[in-house]
Amino acid sequence: MEIGEKGICRLSVVPVGAQASDKSEQVTQLLFGDHYTINQVSDDRKWLRIEMYFDKYIGWIDVKQHYAISEAYFNQINGADYKICTDLTSSILYNKHHISIVIGSILPISTNELFKMEEQLAFNGDSKSLSQKREFEYLKQTVKKYLNAPYAWGGRSPFGIDCSGLVQNVYRICGYALPRDASQQVRSGVAVPSLEEVMPGDLAFFSGINGNITHVGIVLEDNQIIHASGRVRIDNLDARGIVDAQSGQVTHTFSTLRRIIRE
């Protein structure tokens, strides 16, 4: 492994850590099909610091979970309109091995008949083209697939996901690229002046005691919001923030709104 070498995730879910250690905080995850560039190798050569191509996020993966690809194939991936898995969970036959994958995984299948397959993959589940942009109703159906998924810091899978990972994955499935963290996502799209002008599909952001953005969710109809807090759940939204649907208590302080899907 060398600096500049390219790689791709060929496992279901790979943890990406803040440090080169098994005990490190997880900052994000690679899903099957995510590709990346190595920009540092640990002194013991057991860990690789990578930059993900999709969102430029940086972190460390175990060298044993690295799958090397050529520069030419890396560039081919960048230009291909691949399929993205829309099944909550599914399985593929990849190079004669069965692998379980989760929603949001990228499949090396292209709609271009001239596309040259470099890997053998069989998939019979539901998917859509990455470039195809979809409307709010499709987004709502997609995000509700994650309902009751447990919260996990840095998670991007239905078996553990954080608030910004949920938003990023759902919008990616719908054809929109967003950054990884809520503090970055708040700069995406266009501002919505007030809750009176909010539309289903808008992003609502929430702040901590210092005013920094700490949480994000997707606005639904009827002043509801779906977000990852303890689990992926639907609560109420008003000018104060997120209101727990059961207790009536405000759990997150409202900050601002952004619109990604525009008519």
N, C-alpha and C positions, 0 to 999 in steps of 0.2 A: 504494500500500500504506500502510495506517495501523494504528496500534496498536489492537488489538481486532478487526481484520479476521480472518475465518475462512478456512481453507484445507483442502485435502485432497490427498493424494498421488495423482497420476494417471500416475505412472511406475512402472517395475518396482521399483526400489530407489533411495532417495535418501539420501545420507550426511548425517548431522547432526553438526556440529562443535562443539568447545568454544569456538572463537573464530570471528570473522567473516573467514575467510581460507581460500583453497584449500589452504594448507599446514597447516591446523589438525588437531589430533588428532580422530579420529572417536570420538564418544561413544555413538552409537546410529544406527539407520537407520529411515527411514520405508519401509514396504511399501505396495504399492498398496492404497488404501482407508483408510489411517490419516489421521485428521483432527486439526486443531490450531488454535490461536489465536496470532496475532502479538502479541508483547508488547514488541518493540523493532525499530526499523529502523536500520541502520548509517548513519553520516553520509554515506557516498557512495551510499546507497540500493541497494547491490548485494547486501546480506545481510539476512536476516530472522531475528530471534530468536523461536523458537516454543515453545509448550508443547503437547505432545501430549495429546490428550484421554484416551486410554486409561490411561496410567501417569503423567501429569503430568511427564514428563521434559522437560527444557529444553535447547535447543541452537540452533545457527545453520544455516540452509539458504541456498543460492544463490537469489536472487530469481527467476532464470530457471526454477527448478524448482517455484515456487509456483503453485498453481491455486486461485483464489479461489472461494468459495461464499458464498451468502447466510446470514444469521443463521438464517432460517427452515429452510433445508435442513440446516444444522449441527445444529439442535435436533431435526429429524426423524431424522437419523442416530443421534443419542443414544438415541432411543426405539425404534428399529427393531431387530428381531431378524434382522440380516443373516446372510448365509452367509459362512463362512470356507473358503478353498481348502485342501483336504487332499492335493492332488497335489503331488509334490515340485517339479515345474515344469509349467506349462501355458500356454495362450495364450487371450486373449479378443479379441473384436471389440468395441472400445469406440469409440462415435461414429464408426463406419466405418473405424477404424484397428486393425490387429492389434498387440497389446501382449503381450509375454511377462511372466508373473507367476510368483511362487514360493509355496511352501507358507506359510500364515499370512496371505496377502493377504485383504483384506476386500472382498466383492463386494456391490454395491448390489442385492441380490436378497433379497426378504423372503418369508416363508411366509404373510404376511397378504395375502389376496386383495384387500383394500381399499387396500393400500399403493400410493401414487401414485409411479410411476417418474419421476424427473426427468432421468435419463440413459439413453441407449440402450446396452445391454450384452448381448452374447451369450456364454454360457459353457456348455460341454458336459462339463466335467471333474467330478471328485469334490469334494464340499463337504459341510458340515454347518452347522446353525444355531449361531450363537455361544452361545446360552443353554443348549444341550443339554449336560448334564454326562455325561461318559463315565468308565468304570471303568479299572482298571489295564491290562487286556489291550489296550484300545484305545490307551492312552497308550504302552505298550511298542511297539506296531506303529508308532505315529506317530514316536516318538523314534528308532527304528531307521532310519527313512527318511533321517535326517541322518548316518548312519554314514559316516566318512571325509570329511565336510565339513571344509575347512581352517579352522583357528582364525584369527579376525581380531578384533582389539580393537574393540568397538562394533558388531560384525556381528550381523545377525539373519536372514541368508539361508543356504541350503545351499551357497552359493559363498563363504562367509566368515561365521563366527559365533563368538561368545564364550560362555563357560560359562553366564552368567546369561541371555544372549539365547536360548540353547537351551532352558533351563528355562522362561523366560517364554513363548516361542512354543508349546512343546509343551503346557503347561498351559492356555494360552489356547485352543488348538484343542480341548482337552478340556473347555472350559467354565469354567475357573477363571482369575481375574484375579490376577496377581502383579506386584509392582514390578519395575523394570528391573535393579537391581544386586543382587549376592549379599548385600551388607551390609544391604540393605533386605528382601530375601526371607527372611532369617533370622528376621524378626519375623512372618512369615506362618504361618497354620495353628496347630497345637498342638505342643508339645514332645513328643519321644519320649525317654523317660528313658535308654535305653541301646541298644547294638547288639543285645543279646539280645531286645529288643522291637521291632526294626525290621521293617517290612513293605515288600514291593515297592511302589514308587511314592512312598515317602518321599524327602525331600530330605536329602542329607548335605552338611554345610558344613565347610570347612577353613580353617585360619588361617595367617597368616604369622608371622615371628619376633616381631612386636610383639603378637600375639594377635588382631589384626583379621581379620575374615572376608575371605578373598581368592579363594575358589573354591567352586563348588557343583556337584553332580551328582545324578542320579536313581538311586536304588537299584533294582536288578533282583533276580531270584531268585538263590539259591545264592551269596550274598555277593559279588555283582558290582555294578558301578556303571558307568553310561554318562555321559560328561562330555566337554567340549571342552577339550583340552589338546594343542596342536600340530595335532590333528584331533579330530573326534568319534570316540571310541573306547570300548571296554569293557575295564575293568580289574577287579582284585579289591579288596575292601574288608575291612579288619579294624580292630581297636582303635587301631592306629597311624595308619591313614589309607588313602590309595589306594596299592595295591601294583601296580607295573607287571606286566602279565600275562606279559611276556617276560623281563624282567631280574630280577624279584623284588624290586626296590628300591622303597622308599617314596618317592613323589613329592610327596604332599601330606599335611600333618599334620591328623589328625581333630580336629574341634571339637565339633559338635553335630548333632542330627537334628530335622527338623520334618515333620509329617504334614499334607498338604493334602487328600488324598482320604480321606474317612472313610465308613465303611459306614453 
